[in-house]
Amino acid sequence: MSQNAAFTPPPGARAYRLRTARGEFAVVDSPSADGVTGRGTVLMLPGFTGSKEDFTLLHEPLAARGYRTVAVDGRGQYETPGPEHDEAAYAQPELARDALAQAAALDAGPLHLLGHSLGGQIARAAVLLDPAPFVSLTLMSSGPAQISVSQQQRVKLLRDALDTLTMAQVWEVISAMGPPEEVGGPARSPFERHRLRERWLGTAPAQLIATGRLLCTEPDRVAELAAVPLPFHVLSGAYDDTWPVPLLDEMALRLGARRTVIEGAEHSPNTDRPLSTAEAFADFWDGVPMEAAG
């Protein structure tokens, strides 16, 4: 989950339910800034235990560079409903098809795809199914295969807890182990802490169980992805325990991707260093041809 998730959309952004062929998805849609030439749209997929609010701090700086940004709650995440107990609904191909349906519903012209952590692996799966809707793929803090052993252990603890406890009970257990800030990032007010709890309770337990398993078992599909005719960008913080930085360096080389390391950031550059991260994203997208892969 990103640090400093921000629950108040920036001025001009619109929160609504995006209607697609695979159902409705909660999104925050922020237009490019007034007086700035539009340079395309970015579809943003959040990570494990996260939501569209993890991208809030990126909207304004990217709008200033001419980019419309659409951050989405995936199926079963926060404000997008999903089955509470049907893990099959969260199989990776299903989530990838959701992303393709979101892209089709946006009908946005040049469309860049951005995935953070788990969202990066879903984005990769979507591109492997059909790259045609997109002009680029950016993987932020998202590695080539399964997560690190230490993170697998943490995910297993969560999945075991969800087998016997409710979401509210799990929140209380996690909170008792440390301040709520440690669960969802440093909260700046009682309102923010309330919203973090609200986000947690809005997430379907089956989504966490199924996607947690995906993170622990994901195979290396870098060679498949490298064969797709898209420009790639691999961005991370200078430290990452989920996928160690040298592993991300190697993946970027295998993809022939642009590689960016954000100093002073860890697993969530989008909130650790949002201005530097937004600048790096926009610098990459500015150089991408405007024609879709297909």
Backbone hydrogen bonds, N-H to C=O, Kabsch-Sander energy under -0.5 kcal/mol:
donor,donor_aa,acceptor,acceptor_aa,energy
5,A,2,S,-0.6
5,A,184,G,-0.8
6,A,53,E,-1.5
13,A,10,P,-2.0
14,R,29,D,-2.5
16,Y,14,R,-0.5
16,Y,27,V,-1.8
18,L,16,Y,-0.7
18,L,25,F,-3.4
19,R,17,R,-0.6
20,T,23,G,-1.4
23,G,20,T,-1.4
25,F,18,L,-1.9
27,V,16,Y,-2.7
28,V,71,A,-2.2
29,D,14,R,-3.0
30,S,28,V,-0.6
30,S,69,T,-3.1
33,A,63,A,-2.3
36,V,33,A,-1.8
39,R,66,G,-3.4
40,G,66,G,-0.6
41,T,110,P,-2.4
42,V,68,R,-2.3
43,L,112,H,-2.8
44,M,42,V,-0.5
44,M,70,V,-2.7
45,L,114,L,-2.8
50,G,47,G,-2.1
54,D,51,S,-2.0
55,F,52,K,-1.8
56,T,53,E,-1.3
58,L,55,F,-2.1
59,H,55,F,-0.8
59,H,56,T,-0.9
60,E,56,T,-0.5
62,L,58,L,-2.0
63,A,59,H,-2.5
64,A,60,E,-2.1
65,R,61,P,-0.6
65,R,62,L,-0.5
66,G,63,A,-1.6
67,Y,62,L,-2.5
68,R,40,G,-2.3
68,R,66,G,-0.5
69,T,30,S,-2.4
70,V,42,V,-3.1
71,A,28,V,-2.4
71,A,69,T,-0.5
72,V,44,M,-2.0
73,D,26,A,-2.7
74,G,72,V,-0.6
76,G,80,T,-0.8
76,G,81,P,-0.6
77,Q,74,G,-2.6
78,Y,76,G,-0.6
80,T,77,Q,-2.5
87,E,85,H,-1.1
89,A,86,D,-1.2
90,Y,87,E,-2.0
91,A,88,A,-1.5
94,E,91,A,-0.8
95,L,91,A,-1.9
96,A,92,Q,-2.6
97,R,93,P,-2.2
98,D,94,E,-1.8
99,A,95,L,-1.8
100,L,96,A,-1.9
101,A,97,R,-2.2
102,Q,98,D,-2.4
103,A,99,A,-2.3
104,A,100,L,-2.2
105,A,101,A,-2.2
106,L,102,Q,-1.8
107,D,103,A,-1.3
112,H,41,T,-3.1
113,L,136,S,-2.0
114,L,43,L,-2.7
115,G,138,T,-2.2
116,H,45,L,-2.5
117,S,115,G,-0.5
117,S,140,M,-2.5
119,G,116,H,-2.5
120,G,117,S,-1.0
121,Q,117,S,-1.3
122,I,118,L,-2.1
123,A,119,G,-2.4
124,R,120,G,-2.5
125,A,121,Q,-2.0
126,A,122,I,-2.2
127,V,123,A,-2.4
128,L,124,R,-2.2
129,L,125,A,-1.5
130,D,126,A,-2.6
134,F,131,P,-2.0
135,V,111,L,-2.5
136,S,111,L,-0.7
137,L,231,P,-2.1
138,T,113,L,-2.7
139,L,233,H,-2.9
140,M,115,G,-2.7
140,M,138,T,-0.6
141,S,139,L,-0.6
141,S,235,L,-2.9
146,Q,218,E,-0.9
147,I,215,L,-2.2
148,S,242,T,-2.3
152,Q,148,S,-2.5
153,Q,149,V,-2.0
154,R,150,S,-1.5
155,V,151,Q,-2.5
156,K,152,Q,-2.3
157,L,153,Q,-2.0
158,L,154,R,-1.9
159,R,155,V,-2.8
160,D,156,K,-2.8
161,A,157,L,-2.1
162,L,158,L,-2.3
163,D,159,R,-0.9
163,D,160,D,-0.6
164,T,160,D,-0.5
164,T,161,A,-1.3
165,L,161,A,-2.5
170,V,166,T,-2.5
171,W,167,M,-2.3
172,E,168,A,-1.9
173,V,169,Q,-2.2
174,I,170,V,-2.7
175,S,171,W,-2.8
176,A,172,E,-2.1
177,M,173,V,-0.9
177,M,174,I,-0.8
178,G,175,S,-1.3
182,E,179,P,-2.0
183,V,180,P,-1.5
184,G,180,P,-1.5
185,G,181,E,-1.6
193,R,189,S,-2.1
194,H,190,P,-2.4
195,R,191,F,-2.4
196,L,192,E,-2.3
197,R,193,R,-2.1
198,E,194,H,-2.4
199,R,195,R,-2.7
200,W,196,L,-2.4
201,L,197,R,-2.7
202,G,198,E,-1.6
203,T,199,R,-0.7
203,T,200,W,-1.2
204,A,76,G,-2.5
206,A,84,E,-1.5
207,Q,204,A,-0.6
208,L,204,A,-1.6
209,I,205,P,-2.5
210,A,206,A,-2.7
211,T,207,Q,-2.6
212,G,208,L,-2.0
213,R,209,I,-1.7
214,L,210,A,-1.9
215,L,211,T,-2.3
216,C,212,G,-1.3
217,T,213,R,-0.8
217,T,214,L,-1.0
218,E,214,L,-1.6
221,R,144,P,-1.0
221,R,219,P,-0.7
225,L,221,R,-2.3
226,A,222,V,-2.7
227,A,223,A,-0.9
227,A,224,E,-0.8
228,V,225,L,-1.9
230,L,228,V,-2.3
233,H,137,L,-1.7
234,V,258,R,-3.1
235,L,139,L,-2.3
235,L,233,H,-0.6
236,S,260,T,-1.9
237,G,266,E,-0.8
238,A,262,I,-1.1
238,A,265,A,-1.4
239,Y,265,A,-1.2
247,L,244,P,-1.0
248,L,244,P,-1.4
249,D,245,V,-2.5
250,E,246,P,-2.2
251,M,247,L,-2.1
252,A,248,L,-2.2
253,L,249,D,-1.8
254,R,250,E,-2.3
255,L,251,M,-1.9
256,G,252,A,-1.0
256,G,253,L,-0.6
257,A,252,A,-2.6
258,R,232,F,-2.4
260,T,234,V,-2.5
262,I,236,S,-3.0
263,E,261,V,-0.8
265,A,262,I,-1.5
271,T,268,S,-1.7
272,D,268,S,-2.9
273,R,269,P,-1.9
277,T,273,R,-2.3
278,A,274,P,-2.8
279,E,275,L,-2.2
280,A,276,S,-2.0
281,F,277,T,-2.5
282,A,278,A,-2.7
283,D,279,E,-2.4
284,F,280,A,-1.8
285,W,281,F,-2.8
286,D,282,A,-2.6
287,G,283,D,-0.6
287,G,284,F,-1.3
288,V,285,W,-1.7
293,A,131,P,-0.6
293,A,134,F,-2.0
294,G,132,A,-0.7
